[in-house]
C-alpha cells in the first residue's frame, strides 16, 4: 500500500544534523517529515562522538591523575575495562533510540522509518521495513542529512579480513590483545589511545611522516610521543599493501609495501570517509550518486532552489558540531525562503550563511595530550594569501599548567593577521586544553583586534593565562 503525504520540509537522515534542521524548521512553523533507515540520533550518538568519548574519558582522567602529587599512587592500577565498556554502552543508550524518537516527535516532526530516495523534484519515496511504501512531497525543501561512512582502501584480502572501521572500534565489547591501527588522523589516534589504555598492544601505521596531518605539526608530535610512552608503537612513512586473515577469523596480518608482515588480533582502518549519497536517487534530479554535494553558504545545493545538503554530505567540515551549525543556518534559510523573507546574503556572519565553515572550524582531539584548534593553521593561512605571523608559547611554562600536572607538556600557537591585527587561527596541545578552545573560537569568529584582546584579563592561576603570554610574545 502506498501512502502519499505532503510536508513543507522533508529531511533525509535523523542524526544530529537532520534533527537540527527539523527543529529549526518546526520552530518557524513549518511541517516536517524525517526519514531514517537506522537509529534516530545517527552516527554521532551510537558509533562516533558519544561512544568514543565515553571510552576516552576514563583514559584521559587516569593519565591526568597520575601526574598529580598525592593522587598519582592511587591510580597506578589498570582501568576497570568492564566498567568502561558499560559506561560506553550507557552513553549509546545500548543502541536503542527510544529517547531520541520521543524528542523528535516532541517537536512535532513526523518520523518515517525506512530508506528514502528522491524520485524527481521535491518527491521522496520511502521503502519501509515491512515492504510498505510511502510517497512524501515537499512544498519547499528536501534536506539531505545522510552523513558519511567509513571507507576501506582497495587492498588485496581486505574484504575477507573483516577489518574494523570506526563503528567496530567504538562498539566492540572485547579488548583485542593486539590492535593494528592504519591511519594517523583523528579516529586513528583517538582509538589507539583508548584501546592501548584498555589493554591492547597497539601498533599505529601511518602513511605520512606524522600524526594529525591537518593540524599544526607540533600537535601530532606531542600525541605520538605520549602514545609511545604509553606503550604503543607508532610507525610513520609506511604503506599497507595487503591484508590476510584465513577464513575471516583468528589473527590478522598486515603486509607492508616492502613485504614486512605484522600480525594482530584486529585491524582498524581509519583512512577516510565517503558520503552516504550513493542510493538516494540523485540521478533523478540531475546529480551524480555517491558524490559530495556542492552547496552555497545557506547549504542549498548549487543549481537547485529546493534541495539542501547539510552536514557531512556537503564535505565542508566533517564534524558533528559543525554539521549542527550548518543545520541551524539551513533551517533558518529554508524558513525565510518559504515565508518569502529576504535572506541576509550580503552579511557573511548573518543568520543565513555558514561562514564559520571557511574561517573558524573548531575541533578537539581527545587524546593524551588533548589537541584543540580553530581557524587556519600557519600553512593554510599562508596558502590563502594572508600576511601572517605564528606566535608560539610553551604551555608548560604557564603557572596554571604547572599546577594542573607535574611535568606538564604542551604548546600554544596563534596565527596573527599582520594587516588586520586579528587572529586567523589558534591551536593548543596539552592536557585539559579542550576547554580553552571556545575562547579562541570567539576571538577568531568575532575578529577581535589584538589590541582589544590585551584587555581580556585571564584569571590567575589558570591555563588560560597562556593568552596573556601569547600576546606578550607577539608584542615583544
N, C-alpha and C positions, 0 to 999 in steps of 0.2 A: 504494500500500500504506500502511495506517495502522498505526503502532506506538503502543501505549499503555504509558506508564511512570508510576511513582509516585515522588515525592520528598518529603522533608519540606518543602523550600522551593523555589519556582520564582521566578527573578529575570528580569525583562524588561529587557534592556539590559546590555551588558558594558563600559560606560565605567567610570571610576574609582569611581563610586558603586556600581554593580552589583557590581564586583569586590570592594569592601569589604564589602558585605552578604554576598556569598558567602563571603568569607574568615572573617568573624566567625561565620557560621552553621556553617561547616565546623569551625572551632576548637572549637565547642561540641558537636561530634559529630553534627550534622545532615547529612543528604544533601541535595545542592543541584544543581539544573539551572539553567543560564544560557542565555538566548535572545538572540541578537544578529543583526540584519539587515545591519549594515555591518561595521566593523572593531572587533575586540576592543581596548579602550583608549579608544574613544569620541571625542567632540568635542575634549576637552582634549588628547589625545595627538596628534591629526592636523590639527585645524583651529582650535585656540584657544590654550590656555595655552602649550604647548611650542613650536609654530612661531612664535607671536607674540613670545615672549620670546627665542627664538633670533635673530629678526630684530632685536630691540631691543637686545640685549646689546652688540654692537659699536658701535651708535649711541651708547649712553649712555657706554660706556668711552671712546670718542673724545672726546665732549663734556667728560668729566671730565679727561681727559689734557690737553686744550687749555687748561685752567685751572691747570696745574701748571708753575711756572717750571723751566726746564731740560729740560722734556719737550714743552712746547707747540709749539715749532717743528718737532718731528719728526713731528707728526700733523696737519699742515695740509692734506695732500692728501685726495682723495676716498676713500671706502671702496672696497674691492675687492668690487664687487657680486656677481660670480660666486662668490667665496669665501663671502660672507654667505649667499647663497641655498643653496649647497652645504651649509653648516653647518646651516641650517634643515632641509634635506632629511634630513641625518643624524639630527637630533633627532626627526623623524617616522618614522624607520626606512624612509624612502622610501615611506611609506603602505602598509607591509606589517605585518601583526600577528602574525607567527610567534612573536616573543618573548613577547608578551602572552598568546597562546594557550598557550604552554608553561607560563607561570606559573599560569594558571587551572587547567590540567589538573594541575599540580604540587600544588595544594592539595586535589585530589580532587573538584573540581566537574566536572560533565558539560556540555559546550558543545553547544548546538543552533544551527546556522546557519539563519536564516530569519526570517520575520515571525511574531511571536507575538500571538495575540488571545485575550482572555477569552471563554469560552463558558459562562457561569454561574459559580457559586461554586467557587473553587479548581481550575478547569479551564482549561487553556491549550492551544490548538491552534496548532501551528507549521507554517506553509507553507514547505517547504524550497525551495532554489534549483533543484532538479531536478523540482519538481512533486510531490514526496513530501509526506506529511502525518503529523505525529506528535501524539499527544494526551498532554499532561503533566498529571498530577493532583498537587496539593499537599496533603500531610497537614495542614500547619499554616499556611503563609503563602505568598502571592504578593506580590512586591515590584515595584512599577512604578518603574523607574530609567531611563526613556527620555529624560530630559533635555529640552532645548528647542531651538528652531530660530529662525533669524533671521526677522524679519517685515519685509516690504516694504509701504510705505504704498500705499493705493489711489489712485494718481495716473494721469492720462491719459498713455499712452505708455510706462509703466514696464515692462510685460512685454516689449514689442518692443525696449526699450533694453538688455535683458540686463545689468542693473547688477550690480556686485559686492555680495556680502554679506560677513560676516566670513570665510566659508570661502574665497572667492576672494582676499580681502585677505591672508590668511595663507599661501596656497599658490601664488600667482602666480609664474611663472618669468620674467616680463617686467616691467621697471620702466616704468610709463606716463609719458609725457612730462609730461602734465598730469592730476592726480588731483583730482577733486571729492569731498569727504567731507561727507556730510549727517548731522549728529548730533554733539553735543558731549559725549557720555558717554565711558565708559572705552574702548570699542572705537574710537570715532571719534578720540580724542586719541592713543591708542597707535599706531594705524595711520597717522595723519597724521605723527606723529613718525618712524616707521620709514621710510615711503616718501619723505618730504621729504629725509631724510639719504641715502637711496639714489639720489637724483637727480630725483625727481618735483617738479614745480611744484604745490604743494598749496594748494587753497582749501577752507577749512573753513566750512561753512554751518550755523549754529546757530539754532534757533527761539527759544530763550530769550535771556536777557541775559548769559549767561556759560557757561563750560565746567564740567564735573563738577558738575552742579546738586545732586546728593545729598550733596555734601561741604561742608565749610566754604568760604565764598566765596573766601577768600584762596588756596586751593589752585588753583582754576580760573584765578584772576587770574595767578598765577605761571606756570602752564603756558601760558596764552595769550600772555603776554609773551615767554616763551622760544621758542615756535613762531614768533612774529612776527619775532624777532631772527634765527631760523634761515632766514627767507625765506618762510615760509608766510603766506598771507592768511587772517586769522580774521575772519569776519563774523557778528555776532550780531543777534538780532531780525529774522531773515529767514525766510521760509517758502517752500518749494518747491511750486509749483502743477502742474508738468508736466515730463515728461522726453521728449526727442526723440532718435531715432537712426535714420536712414534705413536700412532693410534690416537693422537689428540689428548693423551693423558700422561701423567708422570712428569719427569724432568723435561725442561725445555732448553734447547741450545740455540744461542745466537751466534751466527757466523759473521765475523767482521770482514771488511773488504780485502784485507791482507791474508785472510784464511784462518786467523785466530778464532778459536771456539771458546765460548763462555757459557757455562751451564748454570741454570737457575731452576727454581720450582715454579715461578710465574714470571712472565714478562709483560711489562706495561709499555704500550706505545702511546706517548704523549706528543704527537708530531703534527698536530694541526686540526682544523675544523672545516666543515663544509656546510653550506646552507641546506636546510630541510625544505627545499623548494622543488624537488625532482618529481613529485607526484601530486602537484597542486592544480593541474590543468592550465598552467601558464600559457601553453601554446594556444589556448582558446581565445586569449586576449593579445596575441602577437608577441609574447615574451618567451624566452628560452628556458625550458625546465632545467632545474638543477643549478641555476646561476644565482649569484648575489644580485639583489635588485637595487638598481641605482635610484636614489631619491634626492629631492631637494631638501632644504633645511626644515621644511614642515613635515618631512618624512613621506611626502607624496611621491609615488613612482613617476620618474621623468617621462613625459609624454602622455600621462593619464590625468583625468580630472576627478577620478573616484577611487583609484587603487593606492593604498598606502602599504609601505613595508617598514616595520618598526622592530628595533632590537637587532639581534644577530643577522637576520635575513638581509639587512642592507649593508652589512660589513663595515659600518662606520666605527664602531667600538664594541668589541665582543665582551661586554661586562654587564652583569645584571643591573647594577645601579645606573649605568649609562642608558641601557635599554628602557628602564623605568622613566628616566628623564625624558627620553625621546617620546615615550608613550604619553606623558603629560603634555608635551608640546603638540604631538599629533592629535590627541583628543581635543585640545583647545582649538586647533586649526580646523578639524572636521566640524566641530560645533559652530565655529564662526562662519565657515562656508555654508553650512546647512541653514544658518539663520541669516545669511547674507550680510554679515557684519564685516567691515573692511579688516583685512589682516594687517598686522604690523610688520609688513615685509621689508620696510626700509630700516627697521631697527634690529641690528644683529643680536642684541640681547633682549629682544621683546618676547612676548608671550607665544609667538608662533614660529620661532627659529631656534633650532637645536645647535646653537653656535658653540657650546661647550665641547661638542664632538670634535671640533677642529682645534680649539685653543686651550681647553682646560679639562682634559680627561683625568680623573683621579683613579689611582689603583693602589691597593695594598697587597703585598705578597706575604702570606702568613707563615714564614719560615722562622728559623732562629739563626741569625737575627731577622727581624722584620725589615721589609723594604716598602717604602711609601713614596709615591711620586705623583705629580700633577703637571700638566702642560708639556712643554717641549724639553727634550734633552739638549745638551750643547750641540751635538751633531745635527739634530733636527732643526734647531734654531738657525744654525749657520747655513744649512741646506735651503732653508726658507728665505734666505737673503737678509736676515736681521743682523745688525751690528751688535754683538753681544759680548758679555764677559761672564765667565764662570767664576763664582766665588765659593770657595770650599772652607770647611771648618771641621776639626776633629770633634765629634760629638762626645767622646770620652773625656775631653777637657772641660766640659760644662759641669758645674757643681751638682746640678740635679741628676746628671747621668752617673757621676761617681757615687752618689747616694743610692741610686736605683740598683746598681750592681757593682760588686768588686770586679775590677778588670774590664769595665765596660769598653766595648769596641764598637765604633760606629763612625759615620761620616755624614755630613750635610753639604748640599750644593744648591745654590740658587743661580739662575740664569738671568742676568740683568740686561735689558734692552738699553743700550747706551744712548740711543737717540731720544727715546721717550721716557727713560728713567722709571720703567715699570718692570715687573717680573714676568718673564716668559715661561719659566718652569722652576720647579723645586723638587729635589729628591733627598730623602732621608734613608739611611740604612743603619739599623741598630735596634736593640731590644726596646720594645714599647713605642716605637715611632709611629705606628698606625694612627694613634690618637693625636699626633701632631698634624696630620695631613689636612684636616679641614681648614685650619688657619691658613695654610699655604694655598688651598683652593680658593678661599675668599680673596686672598691677595691677588691671585692671578685673574680670576673672573672679574673682580672689581677694578682691575688695572690700577691698583693703589700705588700712588707715586712713592718712590723710595724715601723721599723726604717726609712723607706722612707716616710711613711705617716706623720711622725713628721715634714717633710719639706713641706707638703701641708698646707699652712697657710690659715685658714678660715678668710673671711672678717669680720670686726667688725663694727657695732654690728648686726650680723645675727644669726638666729637659728642654722646655720651650724657650729657655734663656738662650738657646742656640740662635734664635732670631737676632738678638742683640749682637751676638758675636759675629754673625754673618754681616750685619750692617756695619759694624765697626771695621771689619776686614775690608769691606767694599770702600769705605770712606778713607781707609788708610790711617 
